[in-house]
């Protein structure tokens, strides 16, 4: 299926943007930079906009989600917006009992740990266009306002979604999820296939509404060995990305603590690999055979360091990323909420000046 004629990649608005060119392995006119979690708690205008509105409510309010998405583009002069949402939004839209508790994170009404639990989950069925309408509307509003700046759509990867469902909420080591993976592989496969279809439908809705790229975000994949990832997770991640395989947009795959998984994460169908702060980009490029555009990987901890320290680090990241076929500067994880927004603006300016 082709993209709609009104899509910004089709009508030319974002086709030659620095982000899309770098994701395509081409040389952009200026080095692109954006920051994961750039739309969020570090911005005073975000905190003001969110007063009295719960997180999931904000994500599903098209006008509010669009405004929050646009805020860092206005403030920082970044080269892309990332749609304001949360990885559990598609679970919520599918009918899962989930809420985001302040200071805790996503919490499920009940954990999913047995074959019967998964069967009940699958009875909720696939995400429908009607259920996804608030997301589509929010993306369309945002794309109209962004003009030539591309929007990135995103979704949580199946393993991360499944881990939340099995654990019932955030977990440090994901023991219950990893136990289910081995103790009942059939149930695990059914769960991750369902999660893949939910995530894939979420991605597809964003692209059809105007997103110029997508990112699959596997927050917890770093808890896995390469063997476990390849056998029990990669098939579901590949399934998620098949939902946008017929749409001509670049697909980014990012995880934390995934230095040993980079090639396997690319091979599920990604065009670009995001690298966290633990692995230098030149080494990531070597591990990927020098053929894959990279995204990353400023250490978020250094955003609070003295400027000369941060500047030297940013210059080093840019230099190491320059060996890859394409490089989009980003953090090696998300923006910490206590970050001074003026530092992000200064980093973006530095990247553009190098």
Helices and strands as residue ranges (DSSP letters): H 18-23, H 44-49, H 55-59, H 62-76, E 80-82, H 89-94, E 98-101, E 105-108, H 115-122, H 133-146, E 150-156, H 158-167, H 175-183, H 185-208, E 213-218, G 221-223, H 226-232, H 234-242, E 250-255, G 259-261, H 262-266, E 272-274, H 281-287, E 293-298, G 300-304, H 307-321, E 327-331, H 341-353
